[in-house]
Amino acid sequence: MSTPTHHRTVLVTGAARRLGRQIALTLAAGGWQVAVHYRDSLDDAIETVASCASEARASAYFDADFADEAAVRALLPRVVAHFGRVDAVVNSAALFEHDDAQSFGFAHLEKHLRSNTAAPILLAQALHQHVQERAAAGEAQAQGVVVNLLDQKLWNQNPDFFSYTLSKAALEAANTMLAMALAPRVRVVGVAPGLTLTSHLLSDDKFQQLHTLSPLGRSSTPHDVAATVQFALENRSITGTTLLVDGGQHLMKFERDFSLM
Ligand SMILES: NC(=O)c1ccc[n+]([C@@H]2O[C@H](COP(=O)([O-])OP(=O)(O)OC[C@H]3O[C@@H](n4cnc5c(N)ncnc54)[C@H](OP(=O)(O)O)[C@@H]3O)[C@@H](O)[C@H]2O)c1
């Protein structure tokens, strides 16, 4: 990035907990100011900001429910109003609710498309507009970058979590289209983790066992994913592609989602 380290500001969505939190901490340690987005997890968002603040210049938290288009559209301007500028967006927040070919319906799909596809696209659109405004105000080198969290299962499909998978497949297509549409000012990069964190559907033992199911004998860790996000943000030659961080899981065939195996 062309801006001085202490001026770089990133909005990380879904950063109160889990993978988004690790991404926020890694970027803060790398000198980024972090806008921590959350929906319901206020206490965790406050804790993430406190953990970031010890290492970065400043961080702050912002709420928004991505089911609400107006709330999504308002989010980036709120971050700009707080920090004065935004250089990057990491779209990590996602809805992950189960459906399958039998239970699929408009309501399931629409919910996932709003949170997992439309909101990331609107945030990319808003970042592009902000960067254009900075350029028009005289910052000739104004640039931005968007990282979209995808999923190795797009390259290794199974029919579980049908609407979630469709929403991420649409985001992967948007990743390509946005990279074309928003260049040269804004880069757009996908990062696709493998099985990284467990869920309430898996015991610890089962998670450890599934984590070894990959050509490399281990899937991704939160640190692996966060480090890749940082690389994508800071490498100025990458756009319109996806980095798979999954120990090679996408090279294997799984009949079911990990959480239902
Ligand atoms: N974890 C894995 O192993 C794994 C594997 C492959 C891909 N990924 C991808 O990596 C990303 C992070 O994974 P994760 O496991 O950390 O995600 P997660 O725990 O399932 O969700 C992250 C956050 O998303 C927020 N969120 C959900 N619906 C929202 C909505 N409608 N509006 C606003 N925020 C909403 C929630 O924030 P609040 O808690 O504040 O409500 C939640 O804490 C996701 O995009 C996921 O698809 C993860």
The ligand as an SDF file (V2000), in Angstrom:
LIG
                    3D

 48 52  0  0  0  0  0  0  0  0999 V2000
  -14.5120  -21.5780   10.4340 N   0  0  0  0  0  0  0  0  0  0  0  0
  -14.1280  -22.3560    9.4130 C   0  0  0  0  0  0  0  0  0  0  0  0
  -13.6000  -23.4540    9.6140 O   0  0  0  0  0  0  0  0  0  0  0  0
  -14.3210  -21.8440    7.9950 C   0  0  0  0  0  0  0  0  0  0  0  0
  -14.0860  -22.7350    6.9290 C   0  0  0  0  0  0  0  0  0  0  0  0
  -14.2570  -22.2690    5.6290 C   0  0  0  0  0  0  0  0  0  0  0  0
  -14.6610  -20.9660    5.4000 C   0  0  0  0  0  0  0  0  0  0  0  0
  -14.8810  -20.1210    6.4610 N   0  0  0  0  0  0  0  0  0  0  0  0
  -15.3080  -18.7480    6.1990 C   0  0  0  0  0  0  0  0  0  0  0  0
  -14.5180  -17.8650    6.9800 O   0  0  0  0  0  0  0  0  0  0  0  0
  -15.3290  -16.7940    7.4990 C   0  0  0  0  0  0  0  0  0  0  0  0
  -15.2260  -16.7480    9.0170 C   0  0  0  0  0  0  0  0  0  0  0  0
  -15.6020  -18.0040    9.5610 O   0  0  0  0  0  0  0  0  0  0  0  0
  -16.1270  -18.1370   11.0680 P   0  0  0  0  0  0  0  0  0  0  0  0
  -16.2520  -19.5840   11.3670 O   0  0  0  0  0  0  0  0  0  0  0  0
  -15.3410  -17.2510   11.9540 O   0  0  0  0  0  0  0  0  0  0  0  0
  -17.6130  -17.5150   10.8840 O   0  0  0  0  0  0  0  0  0  0  0  0
  -18.8500  -17.6010   11.9060 P   0  0  0  0  0  0  0  0  0  0  0  0
  -18.3620  -17.8050   13.2910 O   0  0  0  0  0  0  0  0  0  0  0  0
  -19.8470  -18.5950   11.3850 O   0  0  0  0  0  0  0  0  0  0  0  0
  -19.5050  -16.1410   11.7160 O   0  0  0  0  0  0  0  0  0  0  0  0
  -18.7140  -14.9970   11.9360 C   0  0  0  0  0  0  0  0  0  0  0  0
  -19.5940  -13.8540   12.3350 C   0  0  0  0  0  0  0  0  0  0  0  0
  -20.4710  -13.4810   11.2780 O   0  0  0  0  0  0  0  0  0  0  0  0
  -21.4110  -12.6140   11.8460 C   0  0  0  0  0  0  0  0  0  0  0  0
  -22.6780  -12.6530   11.1010 N   0  0  0  0  0  0  0  0  0  0  0  0
  -23.4150  -13.7190   10.7630 C   0  0  0  0  0  0  0  0  0  0  0  0
  -24.5460  -13.3200   10.1470 N   0  0  0  0  0  0  0  0  0  0  0  0
  -24.5020  -11.9690   10.1100 C   0  0  0  0  0  0  0  0  0  0  0  0
  -25.3910  -10.9640    9.6310 C   0  0  0  0  0  0  0  0  0  0  0  0
  -26.5870  -11.2540    9.0800 N   0  0  0  0  0  0  0  0  0  0  0  0
  -25.0290   -9.6620    9.7670 N   0  0  0  0  0  0  0  0  0  0  0  0
  -23.8460   -9.3400   10.3310 C   0  0  0  0  0  0  0  0  0  0  0  0
  -22.9780  -10.2400   10.8130 N   0  0  0  0  0  0  0  0  0  0  0  0
  -23.3100  -11.5320   10.7100 C   0  0  0  0  0  0  0  0  0  0  0  0
  -21.6190  -13.0310   13.3170 C   0  0  0  0  0  0  0  0  0  0  0  0
  -21.3740  -11.8860   14.1400 O   0  0  0  0  0  0  0  0  0  0  0  0
  -22.0250  -11.7320   15.6320 P   0  0  0  0  0  0  0  0  0  0  0  0
  -21.4910  -12.8790   16.4200 O   0  0  0  0  0  0  0  0  0  0  0  0
  -21.5380  -10.4150   16.0870 O   0  0  0  0  0  0  0  0  0  0  0  0
  -23.5170  -11.8060   15.4470 O   0  0  0  0  0  0  0  0  0  0  0  0
  -20.5380  -14.1160   13.4870 C   0  0  0  0  0  0  0  0  0  0  0  0
  -19.8490  -14.0420   14.7280 O   0  0  0  0  0  0  0  0  0  0  0  0
  -16.7410  -17.0380    6.9850 C   0  0  0  0  0  0  0  0  0  0  0  0
  -16.9620  -16.2340    5.8400 O   0  0  0  0  0  0  0  0  0  0  0  0
  -16.7570  -18.5140    6.6340 C   0  0  0  0  0  0  0  0  0  0  0  0
  -17.6660  -18.8130    5.6050 O   0  0  0  0  0  0  0  0  0  0  0  0
  -14.7230  -20.5370    7.7480 C   0  0  0  0  0  0  0  0  0  0  0  0
  1  2  1  0
  2  3  2  0
  2  4  1  0
  4  5  1  0
  4 48  2  0
  5  6  2  0
  6  7  1  0
  7  8  2  0
  8  9  1  0
  8 48  1  0
  9 10  1  0
  9 46  1  0
 10 11  1  0
 11 12  1  0
 11 44  1  0
 12 13  1  0
 13 14  1  0
 14 15  2  0
 14 16  1  0
 14 17  1  0
 17 18  1  0
 18 19  2  0
 18 20  1  0
 18 21  1  0
 21 22  1  0
 22 23  1  0
 23 24  1  0
 23 42  1  0
 24 25  1  0
 25 26  1  0
 25 36  1  0
 26 27  1  0
 26 35  1  0
 27 28  2  0
 28 29  1  0
 29 30  1  0
 29 35  2  0
 30 31  1  0
 30 32  2  0
 32 33  1  0
 33 34  2  0
 34 35  1  0
 36 37  1  0
 36 42  1  0
 37 38  1  0
 38 39  2  0
 38 40  1  0
 38 41  1  0
 42 43  1  0
 44 45  1  0
 44 46  1  0
 46 47  1  0
M  CHG  2   8   1  16  -1
M  END
$$$$
